[in-house]
Amino acid sequence: MSTSEKDDGKVRLDKWLWAARFFKTRALAKEAIDGGKVHCRGERCKPGKEPKVGEQYEIRCGYDERTVIVRALSAVRRGAPEAQTLYEETAESLARREEAAALRKAGALGVQTDGRPSKKQRRQIELLRAFKG
């Protein structure tokens, strides 16, 4: 009997997040849930919570914050195309992520330097560090 047959449609939240490829390992998924990065209906979740089809979750991964609706349950990690069928990201969430990515990209391009500091500038930096330390 395989593990999917024993589950009877029940799967832990950390296992589902791992199967849906939000996190690389199940341990990272559990750590994120314990760290308060996964919410359901505005409340923090526990790793053992059983997600149900139709529930909405807010998931923070790095800089990204996604709002997803559970469309299917799976305890088995498969390829990315199959994993994307397990959830549906809301339109507002997608727009927010794209806007945040554009702002991050624009901010990174906005910082420009003249290259390496000159010998005089390096001496000034060293004096400043010696003065602070």
C-alpha positions as CSV (number, residue, x, y, z in Angstrom):
1,M,0.0,0.0,0.0
2,S,1.5,3.4,-1.0
3,T,1.6,6.4,1.2
4,S,-1.0,8.2,-0.9
5,E,-3.5,5.4,-0.4
6,K,-3.0,5.5,3.4
7,D,-3.6,9.3,3.6
8,D,-7.3,9.1,2.4
9,G,-7.0,12.6,0.9
10,K,-5.4,14.0,4.1
11,V,-2.0,15.7,3.8
12,R,-0.1,17.9,6.2
13,L,0.4,21.5,5.3
14,D,4.2,21.3,5.3
15,K,4.1,18.3,3.0
16,W,1.6,20.1,0.6
17,L,3.8,23.2,0.4
18,W,6.8,21.0,-0.4
19,A,4.8,19.0,-3.0
20,A,3.6,22.3,-4.6
21,R,7.2,23.4,-4.8
22,F,7.0,26.5,-2.6
23,F,10.0,25.2,-0.6
24,K,12.9,23.0,-1.6
25,T,12.7,20.6,1.4
26,R,10.0,19.7,3.8
27,A,12.2,20.9,6.7
28,L,12.3,24.4,5.1
29,A,8.5,24.3,4.7
30,K,8.1,23.4,8.4
31,E,10.6,26.1,9.4
32,A,8.7,28.7,7.4
33,I,5.3,27.7,8.9
34,D,6.8,27.8,12.4
35,G,8.4,31.2,11.6
36,G,5.0,32.7,10.8
37,K,5.5,33.0,7.1
38,V,2.3,31.0,6.2
39,H,-1.2,32.3,7.1
40,C,-4.7,31.0,6.6
41,R,-7.5,33.5,7.1
42,G,-5.2,35.9,8.7
43,E,-3.9,33.4,11.3
44,R,-0.6,31.6,11.6
45,C,-0.7,27.9,10.7
46,K,0.8,24.8,12.2
47,P,2.8,22.3,10.1
48,G,0.2,19.5,10.9
49,K,-2.8,21.5,9.6
50,E,-4.6,19.8,6.9
51,P,-5.2,22.1,3.9
52,K,-8.6,21.7,2.2
53,V,-9.5,22.4,-1.4
54,G,-10.7,26.0,-1.7
55,E,-8.7,27.4,1.3
56,Q,-6.7,30.5,0.8
57,Y,-3.1,30.8,2.1
58,E,-0.7,33.7,2.3
59,I,2.9,32.4,1.8
60,R,6.1,34.5,2.2
61,C,9.2,33.2,0.5
62,G,12.1,35.6,0.5
63,Y,11.0,38.9,-1.0
64,D,7.8,37.4,-2.5
65,E,4.5,37.2,-0.9
66,R,1.9,35.0,-2.6
67,T,-1.8,34.5,-2.0
68,V,-2.8,31.1,-3.3
69,I,-6.0,29.0,-3.3
70,V,-5.7,25.3,-2.9
71,R,-7.0,23.5,-6.0
72,A,-5.8,19.9,-5.3
73,L,-4.0,17.9,-2.6
74,S,-0.9,15.9,-3.0
75,A,1.7,14.4,-0.7
76,V,4.0,13.5,-3.6
77,R,6.5,15.9,-5.1
78,R,6.4,15.8,-8.9
79,G,7.5,18.1,-11.7
80,A,6.8,21.8,-11.7
81,P,4.0,21.7,-14.3
82,E,2.1,19.2,-12.2
83,A,2.9,21.1,-9.0
84,Q,1.4,24.3,-10.4
85,T,-2.0,22.5,-10.8
86,L,-2.2,22.1,-7.0
87,Y,-2.8,25.8,-6.5
88,E,-4.0,29.0,-8.1
89,E,-2.4,32.3,-7.4
90,T,-4.8,35.2,-7.1
91,A,-4.7,38.0,-9.7
92,E,-3.9,40.7,-7.0
93,S,-1.1,38.6,-5.6
94,L,0.4,38.2,-9.1
95,A,0.2,41.9,-9.8
96,R,1.8,42.8,-6.4
97,R,4.7,40.3,-7.0
98,E,5.4,41.7,-10.5
99,E,5.3,45.3,-9.2
100,A,7.6,44.5,-6.3
101,A,10.0,42.7,-8.7
102,A,10.0,45.7,-11.0
103,L,10.7,48.1,-8.1
104,R,13.6,45.8,-6.9
105,K,15.0,45.7,-10.4
106,A,14.8,49.5,-10.8
107,G,16.4,50.1,-7.4
108,A,19.3,47.8,-8.3
109,L,19.9,49.6,-11.5
110,G,19.6,53.0,-9.8
111,V,22.7,52.5,-7.7
112,Q,25.7,53.2,-9.9
113,T,29.3,54.0,-8.8
114,D,32.3,55.3,-10.6
115,G,34.1,52.0,-10.1
116,R,36.8,51.2,-7.7
117,P,37.9,54.0,-5.3
118,S,41.1,55.8,-6.1
119,K,44.2,55.6,-3.9
120,K,43.2,58.9,-2.2
121,Q,39.6,57.7,-1.6
122,R,40.9,54.4,-0.1
123,R,43.1,56.3,2.3
124,Q,40.1,58.4,3.4
125,I,38.0,55.2,3.9
126,E,40.8,53.7,6.0
127,L,41.0,56.9,8.1
128,L,37.3,56.8,8.6
129,R,37.3,53.2,9.7
130,A,40.2,53.8,12.1
131,F,38.4,56.8,13.6
132,K,35.2,54.8,14.1
133,G,36.9,51.7,15.5
